[in-house]
Amino acid sequence: MSAPIVFFDIAGPDTAKLRNFYGENFGWSIDATNGITTSALKGTLRQDPAETLIYLGVPDIDAALKKIVVTGGSVEMQRTVVPDVVTLALFKDPAGNRIGLVEFPPETAVT
């Protein structure tokens, strides 16, 4: 089974400007904590240097990170548990793109 995109975040120095931009141009509902709800996916805005991250859902982050390293990627952040919120990790692909992983049980995957 392929790994679905399950979350995204968009960073920039001015989240108010980003909130307005994405709301006006794409009709996204963005709440006061910068949580984004689109018709198909959830995301967030964060105040950081400009970057866009997608998060892929995998059943086992540790196994995914091992395979990523073997195939030319690198681990940016090991498996991290945010209690009652999410289990995530970050990696870089061979081109240097940062991508996130979210532990996503197979029974919740969209087919």
Secondary structure, DSSP 8 states (H G I E B T S, - for coil): ----EEEEEEEES-HHHHHHHHHHHH--EE-TT-EEE-SS-EEEEEESSSEEEEEEEES-HHHHHHHHHHTT-EEEEEEEEETTTEEEEEEE-TT--EEEEEE--GGG---
